[in-house]
Amino acid sequence: MTETDIAKMIAFLSKHGKYKVLTNEEYDLISYGKPLIKKEGSIPIGYTTSTPKPPTDKFSSRPPPPPPPPFRKYYHDFLGLNDQVNLGNHTHDVTGNTPTYQRPRLPIFPGDAKSEASFDMWKFEVKCLLRENLYTELIIVQCMRNSLKNQARNTLLTLPESATPHNILEKLEGIYGNVYSNETLLQSFYIEKQDEGQSIADYGMKLEGILQKAYDKGELTSEVRGDMLRTKFWSGIMDSALKNATRYKYDTIKNFDELRKEVRAIELELQISVASKPKATVTHQPVTAASDMNVLIQKLDAFNKRLDNFEGES
């Protein structure tokens, strides 16, 4: 097909059809969003258009300028910002893309009493990851497997390879979870007392840990739990001076956390006052030797004899 045939076909389509035929230069200019600047001789023979022909000057032969960069990129380049900004444990893409998060980490749980993190702490971290809904189940399962060691990791062999986070939690809950009844937990809570040398903070945390297990079973409400902690916490204080000094706090403060904070402050004040008191000096009487005692006895005997002689003469 010759150029004349192509020109006739373009002219026919332009006159009788609903099509618009553009040259490569015109298409490139339209894609950049710039006004069309047509060169002489760029329109084929027989091509008709209603667009006025631009005036011919010395700048008409220059290629069109490149399109300007997006405003977002220009703004960030001007401020010296990167395409990504780190915020906490995940990364936000300032160009508008979906944020990418770093892989989470769970405390190591080997399944024995010597582990730094208890099973309750490990389970709490896993539930937080599931509630945040920032990661897929596949990533959470990988983190759970990596955090289990020794005996706890061996329990995964009894689960299928497609186990979900809830399947792993259910399996470990039956092995390491709380199996005490609600009555047993409440009995242990009420007989608990502050140990000798135990601080108020440690005593309160111990009470909270015992009652939290009963609360997780759904047997207690948050209001009942707080009132039980408040009552048992103050009644179990062993130091009578501290207990008397905090009685008015117990009567006026109805929140357990606030009561514990005030009792800790008074405990510190009592410790400072006891440490600032001067220590009493103990004076030791000199020990009398046996020879001195004999001399004293002889003098008493002589005195008694003289007294007897005096009575006989009278």
C-alpha positions as CSV (number, residue, x, y, z in Angstrom):
1,M,0.0,0.0,0.0
2,T,1.4,3.3,-1.1
3,E,1.4,6.6,0.8
4,T,-1.3,7.9,-1.5
5,D,-3.6,5.0,-0.6
6,I,-3.0,5.6,3.1
7,A,-3.8,9.3,2.7
8,K,-7.1,8.5,0.8
9,M,-8.1,6.0,3.6
10,I,-7.4,8.6,6.3
11,A,-9.4,11.2,4.4
12,F,-12.3,8.8,4.0
13,L,-12.4,7.9,7.7
14,S,-12.2,11.5,8.7
15,K,-15.2,12.4,6.5
16,H,-17.5,9.5,6.8
17,G,-16.5,7.8,10.1
18,K,-16.3,8.6,13.8
19,Y,-12.6,8.2,14.0
20,K,-9.8,10.7,14.4
21,V,-6.4,9.7,13.0
22,L,-3.4,11.3,14.7
23,T,0.3,11.2,13.8
24,N,2.8,10.0,16.3
25,E,3.9,13.5,17.2
26,E,0.3,14.6,17.8
27,Y,-0.4,11.5,20.0
28,D,2.8,12.2,22.1
29,L,1.7,15.8,22.6
30,I,-1.8,14.8,23.7
31,S,-0.5,12.2,26.1
32,Y,1.7,14.9,27.8
33,G,-1.3,17.1,28.2
34,K,0.2,19.9,26.1
35,P,-1.3,22.0,23.3
36,L,-0.8,20.5,19.9
37,I,2.0,22.1,17.9
38,K,1.9,20.8,14.4
39,K,4.8,21.0,12.0
40,E,4.6,21.8,8.4
41,G,4.3,18.7,6.2
42,S,3.3,16.5,9.1
43,I,-0.3,16.1,7.8
44,P,-0.7,13.6,5.0
45,I,-2.2,14.6,1.6
46,G,-5.9,14.8,1.7
47,Y,-6.1,15.1,5.6
48,T,-8.5,17.7,6.7
49,T,-8.8,19.1,10.2
50,S,-10.5,22.0,11.9
51,T,-7.6,22.8,14.1
52,P,-6.0,26.1,13.0
53,K,-2.5,25.9,11.9
54,P,-0.1,27.5,14.3
55,P,2.1,30.3,13.1
56,T,5.5,29.4,11.8
57,D,8.4,30.9,13.8
58,K,11.8,30.0,14.8
59,F,10.6,28.0,17.9
60,S,8.1,25.8,16.0
61,S,10.8,23.3,15.0
62,R,11.8,22.6,18.7
63,P,10.6,19.4,20.3
64,P,7.9,19.8,23.0
65,P,9.2,20.2,26.6
66,P,8.9,17.1,28.9
67,P,5.9,16.9,31.2
68,P,6.4,18.4,34.7
69,P,7.0,16.0,37.6
70,P,4.1,15.2,39.9
71,F,3.5,17.8,42.5
72,R,3.9,15.3,45.4
73,K,7.3,14.3,44.2
74,Y,8.3,17.9,43.6
75,Y,7.2,18.8,47.1
76,H,9.1,16.0,48.7
77,D,12.2,16.7,46.8
78,F,12.0,20.3,47.8
79,L,11.7,19.4,51.5
80,G,14.4,16.6,51.3
81,L,11.9,13.8,52.2
82,N,12.3,10.2,51.3
83,D,9.6,8.1,49.7
84,Q,9.1,6.3,53.0
85,V,8.8,7.5,56.5
86,N,9.3,5.1,59.5
87,L,6.5,5.4,62.1
88,G,6.9,3.0,65.0
89,N,6.9,-0.6,64.0
90,H,5.7,-0.1,60.4
91,T,6.6,2.0,57.4
92,H,4.3,4.5,55.6
93,D,4.8,5.2,51.9
94,V,4.3,8.9,51.4
95,T,3.6,8.3,47.7
96,G,0.2,6.9,48.6
97,N,1.0,3.2,48.4
98,T,-0.2,0.7,50.9
99,P,2.0,0.8,54.2
100,T,4.4,-2.0,54.8
101,Y,4.8,-3.3,58.3
102,Q,7.8,-5.0,59.9
103,R,7.5,-8.5,61.0
104,P,6.3,-8.7,64.7
105,R,8.3,-10.4,67.4
106,L,6.9,-12.5,70.3
107,P,8.6,-13.3,73.6
108,I,10.3,-16.7,73.8
109,F,8.3,-19.4,75.5
110,P,10.1,-22.7,76.0
111,G,7.3,-24.3,78.1
112,D,9.1,-24.7,81.4
113,A,9.2,-22.8,84.7
114,K,12.6,-21.2,84.0
115,S,11.3,-19.3,81.0
116,E,11.5,-15.5,81.2
117,A,8.0,-15.1,79.8
118,S,5.0,-17.0,81.2
119,F,2.4,-18.7,79.1
120,D,-0.1,-16.0,80.1
121,M,2.2,-13.3,78.9
122,W,2.9,-15.1,75.6
123,K,-0.8,-15.6,75.0
124,F,-1.5,-12.0,75.7
125,E,1.0,-10.9,73.1
126,V,-0.5,-13.2,70.5
127,K,-4.0,-12.0,71.2
128,C,-2.9,-8.4,70.8
129,L,-1.5,-9.3,67.3
130,L,-4.7,-10.9,66.3
131,R,-6.8,-8.0,67.6
132,E,-4.7,-5.4,65.7
133,N,-5.4,-7.1,62.4
134,L,-2.2,-5.7,60.8
135,Y,-0.7,-9.0,59.7
136,T,-1.9,-12.0,57.9
137,E,-2.5,-15.3,59.7
138,L,0.5,-16.7,57.8
139,I,2.9,-14.2,59.3
140,I,1.4,-14.6,62.8
141,V,1.7,-18.4,62.6
142,Q,5.4,-18.0,61.6
143,C,6.1,-15.7,64.5
144,M,4.3,-18.1,66.9
145,R,6.4,-21.0,65.7
146,N,9.7,-19.0,66.0
147,S,8.8,-17.9,69.6
148,L,8.2,-21.5,70.8
149,K,11.2,-23.5,72.0
150,N,12.0,-26.9,73.5
151,Q,8.9,-28.7,74.9
152,A,6.5,-26.0,73.7
153,R,7.7,-26.3,70.1
154,N,7.4,-30.1,70.2
155,T,3.7,-29.7,70.7
156,L,3.4,-28.3,67.2
157,L,4.3,-31.7,65.8
158,T,0.8,-32.9,66.8
159,L,-0.9,-30.2,64.8
160,P,-1.4,-30.1,61.0
161,E,0.8,-28.0,58.8
162,S,-2.2,-25.7,58.0
163,A,-2.9,-24.9,61.7
164,T,-4.2,-21.4,62.3
165,P,-3.2,-19.1,65.2
166,H,-6.4,-20.1,67.1
167,N,-5.5,-23.8,66.7
168,I,-2.1,-23.3,68.2
169,L,-3.5,-21.2,71.1
170,E,-6.1,-23.9,71.8
171,K,-3.5,-26.6,71.9
172,L,-1.1,-24.8,74.2
173,E,-4.0,-23.6,76.4
174,G,-4.8,-27.2,77.2
175,I,-1.2,-27.9,78.2
176,Y,0.0,-24.7,79.9
177,G,-3.2,-22.7,80.5
178,N,-5.1,-22.2,83.7
179,V,-7.1,-25.3,84.9
180,Y,-8.0,-24.1,88.4
181,S,-11.7,-23.7,89.1
182,N,-13.2,-20.4,90.0
183,E,-13.8,-21.4,93.6
184,T,-10.1,-22.5,94.0
185,L,-8.9,-19.2,92.6
186,L,-11.1,-17.1,94.9
187,Q,-10.0,-19.2,97.9
188,S,-6.4,-18.6,97.0
189,F,-7.1,-14.9,96.6
190,Y,-8.7,-14.5,100.0
191,I,-6.1,-16.3,102.0
192,E,-3.2,-14.4,100.4
193,K,-1.3,-12.0,102.7
194,Q,1.6,-9.8,102.3
195,D,4.9,-11.6,103.0
196,E,7.6,-10.3,105.3
197,G,9.8,-7.9,103.3
198,Q,7.4,-7.8,100.4
199,S,6.7,-4.3,99.0
200,I,3.3,-3.0,98.5
201,A,3.7,-2.9,94.7
202,D,4.7,-6.6,94.6
203,Y,1.8,-7.6,96.9
204,G,-0.7,-5.8,94.8
205,M,0.6,-7.3,91.6
206,K,0.4,-10.8,93.1
207,L,-3.3,-10.2,94.1
208,E,-4.1,-8.9,90.6
209,G,-2.5,-12.0,89.0
210,I,-4.6,-14.4,91.0
211,L,-7.9,-12.6,90.5
212,Q,-7.2,-12.0,86.8
213,K,-7.4,-15.7,86.1
214,A,-10.9,-15.8,87.7
215,Y,-11.8,-12.7,85.7
216,D,-10.7,-14.3,82.4
217,K,-13.1,-17.2,83.1
218,G,-16.0,-14.7,82.9
219,E,-17.1,-15.2,86.4
220,L,-16.5,-11.6,87.6
221,T,-17.3,-8.2,86.3
222,S,-14.8,-5.4,86.2
223,E,-16.6,-3.5,89.0
224,V,-16.6,-6.6,91.3
225,R,-13.0,-7.3,90.4
226,G,-11.9,-3.8,91.3
227,D,-13.8,-3.8,94.6
228,M,-12.4,-7.2,95.6
229,L,-8.9,-6.0,94.9
230,R,-9.3,-2.8,96.8
231,T,-10.7,-4.6,99.9
232,K,-8.3,-7.5,100.0
233,F,-5.3,-5.3,99.2
234,W,-5.7,-3.0,102.3
235,S,-6.8,-5.7,104.7
236,G,-3.8,-7.9,103.9
237,I,-1.2,-5.2,104.8
238,M,1.1,-6.6,107.5
239,D,2.7,-3.4,108.7
240,S,0.3,-2.0,111.4
241,A,1.8,1.5,111.2
242,L,1.3,1.6,107.4
243,K,-2.2,0.2,107.8
244,N,-3.2,2.8,110.3
245,A,-1.7,5.6,108.3
246,T,-3.6,4.6,105.2
247,R,-7.0,3.9,106.8
248,Y,-8.5,7.2,105.7
249,K,-7.2,6.6,102.1
250,Y,-9.1,3.3,102.1
251,D,-12.3,4.9,103.2
252,T,-12.2,7.7,100.6
253,I,-10.6,6.1,97.5
254,K,-12.8,3.7,95.7
255,N,-10.4,2.8,92.9
256,F,-7.8,0.1,93.4
257,D,-5.1,1.5,91.3
258,E,-5.3,4.9,92.9
259,L,-5.4,3.3,96.4
260,R,-2.3,1.3,95.7
261,K,-0.5,4.5,94.4
262,E,-1.4,6.4,97.6
263,V,-0.4,3.5,99.9
264,R,3.0,3.2,98.1
265,A,3.6,6.9,98.7
266,I,2.9,6.6,102.4
267,E,5.0,3.5,102.6
268,L,7.9,5.4,101.1
269,E,7.4,8.3,103.6
270,L,7.5,5.9,106.6
271,Q,10.6,4.2,105.3
272,I,12.4,7.6,105.0
273,S,11.3,8.7,108.5
274,V,12.6,5.5,110.0
275,A,15.9,5.8,108.2
276,S,16.3,9.4,109.3
277,K,16.0,8.7,113.1
278,P,19.3,8.6,115.0
279,K,20.2,5.2,116.3
280,A,20.3,4.8,120.1
281,T,23.8,4.2,121.5
282,V,24.1,1.3,123.8
283,T,26.4,1.9,126.8
284,H,28.1,-1.2,128.3
285,Q,28.8,-1.4,132.0
286,P,32.3,-2.5,132.9
287,V,32.5,-6.1,134.1
288,T,33.7,-6.3,137.7
289,A,36.5,-8.8,138.2
290,A,36.3,-11.6,140.7
291,S,39.0,-10.1,142.9
292,D,37.1,-6.9,143.3
293,M,34.1,-8.8,144.4
294,N,36.1,-10.6,147.1
295,V,37.4,-7.2,148.4
296,L,33.8,-5.9,148.6
297,I,32.6,-9.0,150.5
298,Q,35.5,-8.7,153.0
299,K,34.6,-5.1,153.7
300,L,30.9,-6.1,154.2
301,D,32.0,-8.8,156.7
302,A,34.2,-6.3,158.6
303,F,31.3,-3.8,158.7
304,N,29.0,-6.5,160.1
305,K,31.5,-7.4,162.8
306,R,31.9,-3.9,163.9
307,L,28.2,-3.5,164.0
308,D,27.8,-6.6,166.2
309,N,30.6,-5.4,168.6
310,F,28.8,-2.0,168.9
311,E,25.5,-3.6,169.8
312,G,27.3,-5.9,172.4
313,E,28.9,-3.0,174.2
314,S,25.6,-1.1,174.3
